[in-house]
Amino acid sequence: MARKTGQAVAKRRPSIADVAAAAGVSNSAVSKVLRNAYGVSPLMRVRVEEAIKKLGYRPLTSARALRGQTHVVGIEIPQLGNDFFTQIIEGVQQRLQETGYTVMIAPPVDGEHCRAALNALVDHQVDGIIAIAPDISPDELNQIARNTPLVMVGRHDISQEYDSVVGDDENGGSQVMNYLFGLGHRDIALLTIKPWLDEDDARQPHTLRRWSYERAMEEAGLKPRVIFAAQDPADAYLKAREIMAADDRPTALVAGHDAMAINALRALHDLGLSETDVAIVGYDDIDIASHPMISLTSVRQYGNQMGKKAAEMLIERIQGERDAANQLSITPKLVIRRSSSK
């Protein structure tokens, strides 16, 4: 099911000696700063930290061990209550059960989204981090990964510093569009979330799914209809209801994820319509999608497997088994249910 799609070219890692030379101090002084040891002057600390930042130095596992491992793995999630994120967390926990590592979960903090949660994990000196973090730039993630092993879930940007586990979102989007075209649909709308960052830079899942939808519509000679909604479920409901109440309502609606699709189903039935009027397709295949009262057609991402793979890659990094960054892609599967029936 999983396949490796790319591996960054390894480059020479800056050493403690390089940092010491750049800062004009001894190797032992650099070691003291890294260990936050007693007897480091403020001026020395500034010089060493500036050299570390300039060189992009990341301590090896053996250097991190000098400060004492915590045997804690941090997991950052951008929102609570998302069932797909729960699948990922469960996969991580299952893989770590026999390793001696425990899990610390960091949800959004004070409305600052992922940045504050990631910083909190770094401040707790966890041994490694698994993160989703759609609103953090690759440069910021690289900076974290130079000091703390980091595996990103869902991000398609390729880094030489951090690993990634992704679903093949373009493949999943293509499966949806080919299926709907096969049913005879031509007026297909997409309900999705607004991008967090520059799309070419971060290459987020919802962006790749949207690109796949737009490409399929244009290649079929059809006009894309993209509706952006906020993460708030109420907004997804209102946007879905608005488009399905219009005189030119589409015959099919593709949602960016299952929570949006379920709110679209609610709006559909509140308007006195059914799946024969508007076919609805989601993405993620969360557990409730298969409930007989919902029966949502969805793209299964295998969130549990993604979590397990992310944990495996992080353990490799923590234990010093690998230095070069990897990206692992998992092929999704379209699961057809009543919500898209003709």
N, C-alpha and C positions, 0 to 999 in steps of 0.2 A: 504494500500500500504506500509506503513512504519511499521517497527517492531523493538523493542528493542532487541539487541542481547547480551548485556553484561552490567554489572554494577560493577564498582570497589567497593571493600570492604571499607567502611568508616573507617578512623582511627582518633585518637585524634589529633586535630589541635593544634599546638603550640600557646600559648597565648602571649600577651604583657608581662605578668609577667615572662614567660619563657625566652623571649628575654632579659628582664631587668636583670634577674639573671645571664644569660650567659655573658652579657656585663658588669656586675658590676655597673649598673646605676639604677636610679629610673624608675618606670613605666611612669612618666610624661616626663622623658627625651626621652624614646622610642617614645612616642606620638609626641613629638616635631620633632623628626627626620622624622617620618612618614608624618607629615604635612609640612615638610620643613619650620618649624617655625623659627622665629628670636631668636638668643641667644644660638645656638648650636655650640659648639667649634668643630674644625676639628677633633680633637682626639676623642671626644665623638661620632661624626658621624661615624668615621671609626669603632669604637668598636661596635656600634649598628648595622651597616650594615654588619659587619662580623658575628655577632650573628644571624642576620636575614637569611643570606645565609647558615650558618651552620645548623640551625634548620629547614630551609625550611618554614619560617613563611610567611603566606599570610594574609594581613589585611581583616577583615570582611567588608561587605558593609557599616556597621555603621562607621568603622574606615575610610574608603575611603571617606565617606561623610564629614568628618571633614575638608578635604582639599577643599571641594566644588565640586559637580558633574558638569561635562561639558555638560551632556545630548547629547554627541556625541559618536557614535559607529564607530570604525575604521574597514575598510575592506581592507585586503591585497590581491593583486593578483600578480601572478608571471610574467604575461605578458599582454600587451595591445593588443586589436584586436582579442581576443579569444572569439568567440560567446557563448561558453558554460559558460565561466566566466560571461558574460553579463547576461545570464539567472539566475545565482546565485545571482548576484547583484540586479537584478529586484525583485527577490523573497524576499530578505532582505528588500528592500525599501518598498515593498507592506506590509510586516508584521509590519514595524515600523511606517507606516503612521499615526496611531492614538495613538502612544505612547509618542509623544513629543521628541523622539530621532531623531537626524539628522545623516547623514552618511558622513564619511570622507574616501575617497578611496585613497589607497597608492599603486601605481605601483612600479616596480623595480626602484632603485635609483643608478645612476652612475655605472651600470654594476655589482653591488653587489647582484643582485637578491633579495631574500626575506628578508634577514637579515636587510639590511638598511631600507627597507620599514617598517618592524615591529618595529624597533627601533624608527623610526620617529613617529609612532603612539603612542608608549609608552611615548616618550618625550612630545607629545602634551597632555598627561594625559587624553586620551579618557576613557570613562567609561567601555568599553569592546571592544574586537577585534574578528572579524571573519576572518579567514585566510585559505589560501590554502597551501602555503609555502612548496613545495616539497624538498627544499634543506636545511632545518633546522633540526638539530638533535632533537630527543625527549627530551634530557637533556636541550637544550636551550629553547625549548617550555615550559618545566616544570618550568624553572626559570621565564619566562615571566608570566605564569599563576599563580604563587604564589603571584603576586602583581596586576595583571590585569586579570579579567575574560576573558577566551579565548575559542573559539569554532573552531576546525579545520574541514575543509571540504575536504573529500577525503582521509584523512590519516587513515589507518587501525590500527596503533599502539594504544594500549590502555594505557591511563595514569590515574593516580589518581588525577591529577591536572587539566587537560583540557578535555572538551567534544569533541566529534567527530560526524559528520554527514557524512555518506559514502553511496555510491552505492554498491550494492553487486556485485563486479567486477568479482569474480569467477563464480557466477551465470550467469552474462552477457556473459562472455567468453564461458561458456558451451553452452548457447543458440546458439551462433554463430556456434560453431563447430558441434553441433548436426544437425543444419540446413544444413550446407554445406555437412556433411556426408550423410544426407538424400537425397541430390541432386546428390550424386554419386561422389563427389570430394574426391580425395585421396592425390593429390599433392597440398598442401595448404601452403602458405608462410605467415609469419607475419612480417609486417613493423611497428616498434615501436621505442620509444625514449630510449636513454640510461638512466639507473637509476642514480638518483642524489646522493643517499646515500647507505649505507649498506642495502641491501634489506630485510634481516631478522629483522633489527632494525626498519626501517621506514615503511615497508609494504605499498608501494605506489600503486595507482590504476593500472598503467601500468605494474608493476611487477606482481600483482595478475592476470591480464589478460594474461600476457605471460605464467605464470605458468599453467593457465587453458588450454591454447593452447598446451603447451608442453606435459602436462599430457594426453590430449585427443589424440594427435598424437601418443604418445608412447603406450597408451592402445590399439590403433587400429593397432599397429605393424608398424607404419609409422615413417619416419625420419623428425623431425621438421626442418624448414628452417626459422631462425630468422635473420632479417636484421635490424640493428640499424641505425637510422638517427638522425640528430640534430633537434632542434626545428625550425630551419630556413626552411621555406616552399620550398626554392630552393633545399635544400639537400634532402627533402622527394621526390621531383619530380625526381631528378637525381637517387636516389637509386631505386625508383619504376621503372623508365624507364630502368635502367640497368638490373634488374631481369626479366622484361617482354620482353626485347630484346634478352635474352639469348636463346640458343637452347633448354635448359631444363626449359623453363618458366613454372611456376605453372599454374594450372587451376583455382586457387582461391587465392586471396590476402586479408588478414585481416589487417586492419590498426588500429594503436593504438588510433587514434581519427579521427574525421570527416575531419579536415583540411588536415591531411595526406591522407585520402581516396580520397578527392577531387583532390589533386595533383596527386595521382595515376591514377585517371580517366583521367586527362589531359594528362599524359604520355601515357596512353593506346591509346587514340585517336590520339595523335601525331605520334604513331607508326603504325597507320592505322589499329589498332585492335578494337574490340568491346567487350561488356560485355559477348558475347557468347564465346569469346576466353579466357578471364580471368574474373571471377566473383570477384567483389570488395565489401567489407563490412567495414563500419566505426563504430565509437563508439561516442556517445553523443546525436545524433539526433538533431543537431542544426537546426535552421529554414531553412537555404538554402538547407538542405538535401532533403526536400520535393519538391523543385522547379522542375517542369516537365522537364527542360533541364538537370537536374542533376540526380534526382530520385535515391538517394543513400540509399541502405539498411543500416540500422544503429541500434545500441542499444540505446534506449531512456533511459536517466538517470534521467529525471525529475529535471533538474537543478533549475527551479523556485521553486519547492517544497523543494528541498534541502536548498535553500536560506531561505525560510520561516521557516523551522524547525530549522536551525542554529540560526536565529534571536530569535525564541521562547526560545531556550535553553539559549541563552546569556542573555535575559531579566530575566529569572529565576535566573541566577547567580548574575546579577547586583542588583536585588531586594532582594537578600538573601533568596530566596525561596528554594534553594537546595545547598548543599555543595558537596555531592558525585558526582563523574564524571560519565557521561553516554555516551554510544555509540548508535547511532541510524542508522539503516541500511535500505535503500530503495531498493526495488526489481526493477530491470530494465526490459525493454520489447524490444524484437527484432521486428523492423518494417521492413517488406520486401518490397523492391521496385525494379525497373528495373535493377539496377547495378549488381544484382546477378542472373538475369534471365538466364535460360538455352537456 
